[in-house]
Amino acid sequence: MPYKNFEEYCMNVTDEVKEQYKKIIDDLGEDTSREGLTKTPERAAKAMQFLTQGYHQNATKILKSAMFKESYNEMVIVKDIELYSLCEHHILPFFGKAHIAYIPNGHIVGLSKIPRIVDIFARRLQVQERLTEQILDCINDTLKPQGVAVVIEASHMCMMMRGVQKQNSVTTTSGFRGTFKNMETRTEFLNLISQKLS
């Protein structure tokens, strides 16, 4: 069966961004008529649309589509969620893992929706601090749980490839709402995300 590409792009945006990428590559001193670069502006334009598709997605709507009444009221954790985003300062990637927990208050949410929320906010021009807050606030405001916790650990190419060039640095951000403001609950969450299941 032949390969099928299921990604969709706005052709007007692709054409406009393609021309801008072509000019950038030319201005940097490369030859966009060279065989290896002839299709690069179009590929880059499509890649940028894919990497910023979160602007056109509604995180609240995604969560509400899979909310269920449930009496369970203990901690729910989804950890080690891979994330890939673009730093808005240099448009270079940062990548890592998100760990998210909530304590239900009458409703639970389909587990697959939590990584979806991470992707929606990550696929925008971002800073890690705001990404953490957006995920936290979306879950808190939509699900209205007893509490929410988000921890993100990420490596930033703007620190690794340029500037200070520190390849082994990792940035950690965190946010807590509701019952996770309680030190005992927060400590339980932090201990659980740091443990490996045997």
C-alpha positions, -999 to 999 in steps of 0.1 A, spaced: 0 0 0 15 34 -10 24 59 17 -3 85 23 4 119 39 -26 128 61 -13 163 70 -33 192 56 -20 226 49 -35 260 38 -20 264 4 -22 302 6 -1 302 38 22 276 23 29 297 -8 35 329 12 57 314 38 76 294 11 86 326 -6 98 341 27 119 310 35 133 312 0 144 348 5 159 340 39 180 311 25 191 333 -4 200 362 20 221 338 41 242 331 10 228 298 -2 216 290 -37 179 279 -35 182 266 -71 206 240 -59 191 205 -62 191 198 -25 174 231 -17 148 235 -45 120 221 -23 133 232 10 113 265 13 80 246 7 90 218 32 99 244 58 66 263 52 47 231 58 68 221 88 62 255 104 24 251 99 26 217 115 47 229 144 23 258 152 -10 240 146 -19 246 182 -31 281 173 -60 266 155 -70 240 181 -93 245 211 -79 228 242 -110 235 263 -132 219 237 -109 188 236 -112 183 273 -150 189 274 -154 162 247 -142 135 271 -154 145 306 -173 119 326 -191 119 359 -172 98 384 -169 95 421 -132 87 421 -114 114 441 -78 103 444 -48 115 425 -46 108 387 -12 112 372 -1 110 335 37 114 335 65 113 309 44 130 282 68 139 254 66 174 243 82 194 214 78 231 211 95 262 195 111 289 217 95 322 207 128 341 212 148 323 185 123 299 169 145 270 179 131 238 194 128 229 230 118 194 240 113 172 271 85 157 292 55 169 311 41 153 342 5 162 350 -18 152 379 -53 162 390 -76 152 418 -112 148 405 -141 167 419 -170 148 404 -156 144 369 -127 126 353 -113 131 318 -103 105 291 -66 100 297 -56 105 261 -69 141 263 -42 152 287 -13 146 262 -35 162 236 -37 194 257 1 194 261 4 192 223 -21 219 216 -2 244 238 33 232 228 26 236 191 28 273 193 57 298 197 63 294 234 83 299 265 83 270 290 70 291 318 38 301 299 34 266 285 33 253 321 7 279 331 -15 274 300 -17 236 306 -24 241 343 -51 267 338 -69 249 310 -73 217 331 -81 237 363 -107 259 346 -123 232 325 -124 202 347 -127 221 380 -109 194 400 -99 196 436 -63 204 424 -40 203 395 -2 199 392 21 203 362 59 198 360 78 202 327 114 193 322 129 204 289 161 210 270 164 242 249 183 242 217 187 280 220 209 272 250 226 241 235 233 252 199 240 289 204 246 314 232 260 297 263 261 263 245 254 242 276 244 208 262 235 191 294 213 218 310 176 210 317 150 236 327 123 226 351 91 245 356 61 237 378 27 249 387 1 239 413 -35 247 420 -60 237 447 -51 209 469 -16 207 454 -8 239 473 -8 216 503 28 204 509 18 168 517 -1 164 484 25 182 464 53 159 479 33 128 471 30 139 435 67 148 431 77 115 447 54 96 423 67 112 391 103 106 402 98 69 408 101 42 381 76 14 382 92 -20 383 
